[in-house]
């Protein structure tokens, strides 16, 4: 994989699809993870993301191995408050956007610059604005 114009730096953040694809060893996500490792970047996700990813058919050993290679950030009260503020600023609300908002708040709390791998870049871009680069996977 050649480096995109949005080269990760600081932290690489996985949304639920990014994490699920990492578990499945998807080539694109694996390439991003290799770049992150080579650049000594933190690879993170939100604890809320696990709620979306864990299901009866997921390969649990592969999930656990993948999780051992990244940092699962907790949803603390400050993160939850920041997520609520991001939703309000974007004019969004409700459960449809809640996990994306928690992931966005987690990403924005990481040392930057931050790149987020997502299957839903539009919502995350609205929530993060120019403070993070969102890459569609």
N, C-alpha and C positions, 0 to 999 in steps of 0.2 A: 504494500500500500504506500503510495506516495503521500507526502504531507499535504494536507489541504491548506488553503489560505488561513483557516482557523486552526492554527497549531495549538494543541493544548499546552497549558503552562499553569503552574500553581496546583490546580486540582482538576481531576477528571471525575465527573459525576455521572452515575448511571441511574436512569429512571427504571421503572419496572421492566420495560421491554429491553433496555440495555442489560439489566441484570439477567433476565431470562435468556437473552442471546449469549451472554457470557457463560451461563450454565451449559448451554447447548454447544459452546465453542464455535459460535458463528465467526466466519472468517473476518468480517469487517470489524466486529467488536474485539476479537482477539488481536487484530492489528493495532487498534487503538490502545489496548491494554499493554501491548509490547512497547509501543511508543511511550506510554506513560512510565512504564518500568525503566526504559532506557534513559528517560529524562528525570528519573527519580521523583516523579509526581505522586501525590497522594491520590488514590482512587477511592471514592467514597460513594455511599448511598445513604438514604434516610431509613431509619428503622420502620417508618410507615410504608416504605416501598416493599418490605418483606410481606406485608399483608396482601399486596397485589400478586406477588410472585409465588408464594407458597400455595400449592394445591395438591390434591391426591396423586396426580400423575407426574409430578415433577420428580426428577431423579435426585433424591435427597443427598446421596453421597457427593454427587457433582455440585449440588447447591452448597453444601457445607464446605467443600474444597474451594469453590469460588469465593464464598464469604470469608474464608481464611486468608484470602489474598487481597482483601480490601477492608476499608473501615466502615462499619455501620454506625452512623451517627445517631444518637438518641434524639427523640422529639422532646425537648425540654420546654418548660414554660416560655422562656424567651423565644425559642424557635417557633412555638405555637402562636405567640403574640405577633411575631414578625410575619408569619404566614397569614394571619388574619389581616394585618395591615397591607400586605401585598395584594390580597383579594380585594380589599376595600379600594385601594389605589387603582386597581384594574377594573373596578365596577363589576366584580364577579362575586358570587357567593354560593354556598351550598356544597353538598357532598361531592358533586361532580368534579369540583376543582380542589377539594380539600387536600388530597394526597399530593397533587402537583404543587400546591402552595407550600406544603411542608417540605417537599423536595427542594423547591426554589429557595426557601428560607435557609435550608441546610446548605445549599450550594453557595448562597451569598454570604454565609458566615465563614466559609472556607477562605484560606489565603488565596488571593487571586494571582493572575487571572484564572478564571474558571471556565471550563468547557463542559457542557452537559450533552450526553448522548441520549437521544429521545426518539420515540416513534411518534410523538405528538409535539413537534417543536413550536407550533403556533401558540398554544396555551402557555408553555414555559417561557417563550420569548416575551409574551405580554406581561407575565408575572415578573420576569427578571429585568426586562428592559435592556439597556446597553451594558448592564453590569456583568453579563455572562454571555458566552457564545454558545448557541444551541445548534447542535448538529443532528440532522435527521438520519436515523439508522433504519 
